[in-house]
Amino acid sequence: MALYLVSTPIGNLEDITLRAVRILKEVDLIACEDTRHTRRLLGHFGISKPTISYHEHNEQERAAELVQRMLGGESIAMVTDAGTPGISDPAYRIVTAAIEKGITVIPIPGAVALIAGLIASGLPTDSFLFAGFPPHKKMARRSRLEELKPHPATLVFYEAPHRIRGTLGDALEILGDRQAAVARELTKLHEQFIRGKLSEIAEHFNAHEPRGEMTLVIAGSGPDNYRNLPLVEFGSVSEQIESLIGETGLSRNEAIKQAAKSRGLSKREAYQLMLEEKETDEDES
């Protein structure tokens, strides 16, 4: 008997691991937020296993039921609609219940939006604080931001598109005009990073209708985290380099170096990606 916490793709189906596919094929039951959503994922990988719903509205009673099934000898995989169970998704209650009963809990690592957004944000990654979704109500949200204001670590949030404008406005007012990034539609076809100061990103979303799931990354309180990088609103290295040249007057060589730095790449790697992207564009045309 065991409880497996299985990470699933956050968009691109290629981001599931071989181990995750194997575990989903081997367990007796798969607990998921939305059984219809998960069955589509399982069908894509040729997995035929029974599923059962486990979500925020039924987790208390369902956790107890699933623990009893595991005590009876069954192995169960816990998945969410996207990403890693327990990260702003139901899982905590069943994990604690399983541990209390001596059931082995096994994490199956994989995609998680907060890490994908953080590592490509261009902000420090050596120390960060994940704060989940900000409170929905304005006063509670502002109070939470006040609590986080003194933290030197990079701040990472999830936010819904219909609330991103309000959150950006409150963050700008309370935290100051810090360097930040919004990662939108991570790993999906229209993946996009908007990087710049909070004021610039807020202005961007005032001019563009927010769409898609979003990860918001904001510099911590340290003075070194307020460096002034140009606003970037695109996904490809080639587009970023051309924008840097046009907006800042950098030479192509310096633009490549800046693009590489913002993505955590070497200059050579960024240059190679630029060539590959241009080759792909030529092939498609």
N, C-alpha and C positions, 0 to 999 in steps of 0.2 A: 504494500500500500504506500502511496506517495501522492503529494500534491505538487504538480509541476506548474510553475508560473512561466507561461510561454509568450515570448515577445513576437508580435506579428508586424507586418509592414505598416508604415504610416502613410503610404501612398504607392510607391513603386513595389510591385509584387516580387521583384528580384531581391528585395532586401530581407527576405526570410532566410533563416539559416538551415543548413542541412540537418542539423540536430533538431531544430524545431519541427521540421517536417517528419522526421523519424518518430519523435515523441508523440506527435498528434496521431500518427498511425498506430502507435502501440498502446496508448491508454485505453481504459474502458469507457470513459465518458469525457466530454469536453464541455466545460461550463463557460458561457459567453454572455456578453451584454445583450446582443441582438442575434438570436439564432439564425435569422434569415441572412444577415450580413455575413456571419461566420460560415454558413453553409456555402455561400458563393466562393469564399476563400478556400474552403476545403475542397470544393469541386474543382477548382483550378489546379490543385495539386493531387487530384485523384484520391482524396482521403474520404473514406466512408465510415464515420463513427457517429454514435448517438450524441446529441447535444442537449443542453438544458440551460435555461435562462438564469443568469446571475447578474443583477444590476442593483443600483442604489435604492430602488423601491422594494426589493424583496430580499436583500442580502442577509438580513438578520435571521429569518426563518430558513432561507436556502442554505446558509452557511452551516447551520446545525444539521440539516438533512444531508449535506454533502460529507460532512465529517463522519456521520454515522455510516455512510456508504464506504468511506475509506477505511473505517475501523472494521468493516466487514470484508476487507481485502481488496477493494477496487482501487485502481489508480485513476486520478482525475487531472486533467489539464485545465488550467484557468487562462482564458484569453480575453482581451478587450476588443473593441471594434478596431482599434489601431494602436500600435505601440506596445509599451511594457505595462503589464498589470501592476496596479498599485501606484502608478505615477499619474495623479489626478484622475484615476479611474478606480472602480471598486476592486478590492482584493484584500485590503487590510484586515477586515473582520474574519474572513475565512483563514487567512494566514495565522492570525493570533489563535483562532480556535483550533487549528490543526496542531500548532506548536504545543498548546496546553494539553492536548491528548496524545502527545508523543509521536505524531505523524511526521514523517520526513517531508520537508519542504525544499524543493529543488528549483532554483531559478534557471531559466533558459534565456540567456541574454540576447539582445537584438536591438532593433530600431527603437529610438526614443527621441521625440522632437526637441526636447530641451537641449540635449547634447549636440544634435545636428545644428540647431540654430546657434548655439554658443560657439562652437569651434569655427564656424564660418562668419561670425559676426565682426571679427577684427578687434574685439575687445579682450582684455586679459582673461585667461582661462585657468590660471594657477590657483585661483580661489574664487568660488562663485556661490551664490545663494539662490536656490530655486524656491520661489514663493507661490507657485501654482497660479490659479486664476485669482486676480484681484477681486475683492468684494463687489457685488453688482451695484449696491447703493452708493451714491456719491460720497456721503459723509463717512461711511465705513471704509471706502476705498482710500479716501484722503488720510484717514487715521492710520491705515496700514502703511501708506507711503511715508508718513511721518515717522513711524517706527523703524522703517528700513533706511531712512535718510542717512544716518551716521555710519552705516556698514561700509567698510572699504572694499568688500568683495563685489564682483560683478553681479548684478541682479538679473534674474531670468524669470519671466512670467509667461503664462499662456493667456491669450485673450481672444474673445469672439469678435468677428468683424463689425458687428453692430455696436460694440462698446469700445473699440480701439480709439476712436477720436476722443471720447471722454477721458479714457485712461491716459492718453498722451498729454492732454491738456492739464490734467491734475499732476502728472509726473513733472511736467515742465515748470509748473507753478511751485511745487513743493520741493523737488529735488534740484531745481536749477537746470540750466541749459547744458546738460551733460551729453557726451557722445553716446549714441545708441544705435540699435539696428532692429528692424522688424523682418523676420523670416516668414514668408508667406507661401503656403502650399508646398511645404518641404517634400522633396523627392518626387513631386508630381510634375506633369508636363509644363505647368506654368509657374514653377518654382521661381521665387523672386526675393532678393534681399534689398531692402531700402536702408542704407547706412547714412549717418550724418548726425548732426545735433538734434536733440528732441524737437526744437523749434522747426527745423527743416523737415523732419519726418512728419510732424503734425501738419505742416503746410502741404506736404505731399498728399496726405489723406483728406485734407480739406478740398483738394482739387480733384482727387480720384476716389471713386466709390470703393470702399474697402470690401474685399471678397476673400473667402477662403480662411482656413485655419491659420492662426498666427502665433508666433513665438516672439516675444518682446525681450530684448536684451539691453540693459542700461548699465553704463559705467558706474562703479562704486564711488565712494566719497573721496578717495585719494586724489590729490591735485594732478598726478600724472595721468589720470584717466579722463581728462578733459581735452586731450589733444584734438586738434582740428583737422579732421579728414574730410575730403569732399563727399558730398551726397552721392550715393550710388544706388541706382534703381533698376538693376538688370541682373541677369544670371550669368552670361558668358564672359570669359576673360577678354575676348576680342572687343565686345561692347564696352567693357569697363575701361580698357586701354584707350579706345577712341574717345570716350567721354572725358577721361583725365586729360588727354591732349587738348580737347576742345574747350574744356571748362577752366583748366588751370594753366594752360600754356606750357606744360611739361614737354620735354623731348620724348620721343618714342621710347628711348632707352630708360629714362626715368619713370615714364608711365608704366612700363613693364615691371620695373622694380617695385613701384608702389602697389600695383595690382597683385603682385606676388606676395608682398608683405601682408596685405589685407586679407589674403586667403590662406596664409600660413604655408606658402609654397616657396621654393627656391626660384630665382629669376629664370634659370634654365627650364624648370618645370612649367612656369607660366608661359614662357615663350613657346615651348613645345605644344601646350594646350591651344594657344592662339593659332598655331599652324594647323593643328588637327581640326579645329573648328572651321577655319577658312576652307580647308580641303573638303570637309563635310558639306558646307554651304555650296561649294562649286559642284559637288557631285549631285546634290539635290536639285540644283538649277539646270 
